[in-house]
Each structure stands twice: as structure tokens, then as C-alpha cells.
Amino acid sequence: MFEDYISKTQKSKALYERAKRVLPAGVSYAIRYFEPYPFYVAKAKGSKLYDVDGNSYIDFWLGHTALILGHSPPAVMKAVKRQIENGTHYGVAHELEIALAEQVTKMISNAKMVRFTNSGTEANMYAIRLARAYTGKNKIAKFEGGWHGGYDALHVAVKPPFDVPESAGLTSGALQDTIVLPYNNIEGVKMKLKNEEVAAILIEPVLGVGGGVFAEKEFLKGLRELCDEKGTLLIVDEVITGFRLAPGGVEQYFGVRPDITVLGKILGGGFPIGAFCGPTEIMEKVDTLRYQRPQYSFHGGTFAANPITMTAGLATLKLLEDGKLINKLNRLGDKIREQLRKIFEANGINVQVTGTGSIFNVHFTKEELKDANAVFRADRKKLAEYHSKLITNGVFFLPTHNGTLSTAHIKADIEKLFSETEKYAKSLA
Ligand SMILES: Cc1ncc(COP(=O)(O)O)c(C=O)c1O
């Protein structure tokens, strides 16, 4: 099955052999491994990745979905080049961190104050700590199939079976404070939380690992009401969806108001970032001038608010803030979902096409998908095979993961996605 791929990627094969000696599994992140071995990127520009063997790939993975403007967008690169001349890392206060925080508060209506981190994982970790500090409660709740990064208390119930620990080395102390909830099932959530006091409910509005299933508006409304009743904070993890679905985030797109919003990926304009933000009353708990130890909720980091990232993030958000580019991508996403569905249906293959806005995925099943359980019941082998065929023919998805769109994708890129999908669908028919 991999013959064509292997014959096209001999230099990558040799690099992977080298990598295995010094990087566990040969990669820097488990999900970046795919069979038979990953191709090695030499260069990326616009909508494309170029590997060391001279192959090019239309990129729908986009650096873990971070690159909404494609690879190295000129406006961002220009600003970054200018900033590099003025220093790459200050480690003290600078105006760019204010400018990006102001930009975030301008776009996300419920965010009045912001703190920056270097990753989405860190941002979620600090958001959870803040929720505990603010509410005085210990337990937290997350959803089956939700991925929020590798922080112990959140690295729970990501893939079914949900009762198997996601990693060795997670202490029972960390795990026992996390309650796992059913997605898109408000009655199930209420049952699980009936006799519990929780600091926060944390939710991904569109499941990433969970295959692009999104939260129903009524469900989100129910969560908001439940949080208000119980004195629990609603933390919305917008690491993927933030600045992708709408300039104003989940409140604008899904109509639900978070207490704390967690951001990452797109916010960094191609550089490492995370952030958590919310109303002043909550965010003030991070203020070490206002509160004494142990009343404040600590946050910090060597590279927090690094000037290169702040510059790239600001240049990116300036391009996204009027919503025109985002809406255009959302409309293209609608078309892609519709066309992929049609291609498979025309060939008599049962699929569910998931996603919303500029996020999309295909699942080989008849069953309607409302949660990660259902996504993982679909034929995952076939999905990996479909993505693998696409990769061999120059269309890149990280196998089984959601695809996303960037403003750098051109018509020919989308047509190629359709024509390669059609070839695959015909091969199954
Ligand atoms: C929804 C969500 N939250 C958090 C994270 C963790 O972010 P990072 O990989 O930057 O630590 C991710 C990463 O994929 C994510 O998709």
C-alpha cells in the first residue's frame, strides 16, 4: 500500500532512520508520526509544503491548524523581519505585548484582560488554576474526546476507551479531580455533576482529536446556564477555533459567552503561543500586586509575550479582524464539505463529513456523529488509508486529523483535493 509513497520519498526514509536514533519514535510529537514514516519538509510557502525529495504537498494540516494565512504570509514576514532587527527576546516589559492584548480584547468581547503563554497546553493549565483560585473549588470537568494539551489534569479521556489513562506517569491525585462529561448531552452532564462542586467546565467548541464534531448551540446554552447555577466557570478552549471561525470567537459564532477563553495557534501568527483571557474580575486573580501569596493565581514564563510572536500575532489579527477573510474561508468550507459528501455518495460510500467553518473531516460510517465515541466507531483504518492516498498524491492531511483552510489555498488546490478524493472513492466503489 505504501510502495508509491516509499519510492517518492527515499531521502525522507533515510532521515527517518537517522531521527529514530535520537528522537523517541523519530518525531518531536507523537501525532506527527504516520505510516510508513513521515516525509521531511525542506521548505514551506503559501499553501504548500516541499519535502527533501522534491515533492510538494497542498497543506490542509497547516502546522496543527495554526496557519490561517498559509505559510510565511508576506505581511507577517515583513513585520517579523523588522522586529528581528530590534531584538528577539527581551524578558522585560515592552509595548508589543500591550498592543496584542489590546487587539485581543477588541476582538473577543468578553475578554477584558489577557495573559500570554507559549503554548495552548500552558494556557489551559493556567486557566484551570485561575478557575480554582477564583471559585475556591478543586475539581474540574472536561469532555470525552476533548484535547487540551498534555497537562496532567486535562490529559484525560481523549480517545476511547476513555477510562484507560492517556499516558503513564499521571498521578491518581491529578486524575481524581477531573470529571469526564458526555459531549452534546446536557442531561448526561447534569447527571454527572449533580453532586459535584466544580471550578470549571472546559470545552472545545469543535472537537479536534474528536474528528470535527461541533457543539450544538442548545447544548452550549445549557452549559452556560448550568455554570451560572452552580457557580462554575465556563472555559472555552478556542486554541483551534479562535480567530478561525469568527473574529469574535465562540460568542460570535456559537452565541455562548465563556468566562475564560483560551487561545493559541492562530494568535501567534506562525510562532509559538497560548493565551487566556476573560473579564477583569476573574483575570485580576492573576494580579500579584493586588493579592498576596497564596491568594493570587500565578502565571509566568521566560518566553511569555516574546516580541517576535507578539509582532506576528498582531500582524495576523489585523488582517482577520474585519471578518472578511474568515467568512470567505467559512463559505469555502461549506462548499468543500458539500462536495466531499457528494463525491463519496456518488460512489455509494457511506460517509459523514464533519466540521464547520474552515474545519473539515470525513468519517467512513453511516452513523450520525455527535460525539467522539461515534467518531472512533467509524472506520478509522479507511480514513487513514484515504489520507495516506492523498499524501502520496500531493495533498497533505495529518492522517485521521481534521483538515483546515488557509487564505493561501487557491482554486487549483481545492480542485486537486476533489479529484484525488474522487480517485480514492472510485477505488473503493
Ligand atoms: C483545542 C486545543 N487545546 C489545546 C491544545 C494544546 O496546544 P499546544 O499544542 O500549543 O500546547 C491544542 C493543540 O492541538 C488544541 O487543539
Ligand as a Chemical Component Dictionary entry (heavy atoms), coordinates in Angstrom:
data_LIG
# 
_chem_comp.id                   LIG 
_chem_comp.type                 NON-POLYMER 
_chem_comp.pdbx_formal_charge   0 
_chem_comp.three_letter_code    LIG 
# 
loop_
_chem_comp_atom.comp_id 
_chem_comp_atom.atom_id 
_chem_comp_atom.alt_atom_id 
_chem_comp_atom.type_symbol 
_chem_comp_atom.charge 
_chem_comp_atom.model_Cartn_x 
_chem_comp_atom.model_Cartn_y 
_chem_comp_atom.model_Cartn_z 
_chem_comp_atom.pdbx_ordinal 
LIG C1 C1 C 0 -8.126 22.598 21.411 1  
LIG C2 C2 C 0 -6.683 22.531 21.823 2  
LIG N1 N1 N 0 -6.333 22.924 23.045 3  
LIG C3 C3 C 0 -5.059 22.907 23.446 4  
LIG C4 C4 C 0 -4.056 22.443 22.631 5  
LIG C5 C5 C 0 -2.646 22.412 23.099 6  
LIG O1 O1 O 0 -1.927 23.425 22.468 7  
LIG P1 P1 P 0 -0.349 23.309 22.280 8  
LIG O2 O2 O 0 -0.092 22.151 21.358 9  
LIG O3 O3 O 0 0.061  24.632 21.712 10 
LIG O4 O4 O 0 0.226  23.079 23.647 11 
LIG C6 C6 C 0 -4.366 22.031 21.332 12 
LIG C7 C7 C 0 -3.323 21.545 20.424 13 
LIG O5 O5 O 0 -3.532 20.905 19.451 14 
LIG C8 C8 C 0 -5.724 22.064 20.919 15 
LIG O6 O6 O 0 -6.076 21.648 19.710 16 
# 
loop_
_chem_comp_bond.comp_id 
_chem_comp_bond.atom_id_1 
_chem_comp_bond.atom_id_2 
_chem_comp_bond.value_order 
_chem_comp_bond.pdbx_ordinal 
LIG C1 C2 SING 1  
LIG C2 N1 SING 2  
LIG C2 C8 DOUB 3  
LIG N1 C3 DOUB 4  
LIG C3 C4 SING 5  
LIG C4 C5 SING 6  
LIG C4 C6 DOUB 7  
LIG C5 O1 SING 8  
LIG O1 P1 SING 9  
LIG P1 O2 DOUB 10 
LIG P1 O3 SING 11 
LIG P1 O4 SING 12 
LIG C6 C7 SING 13 
LIG C6 C8 SING 14 
LIG C7 O5 DOUB 15 
LIG C8 O6 SING 16 
# 
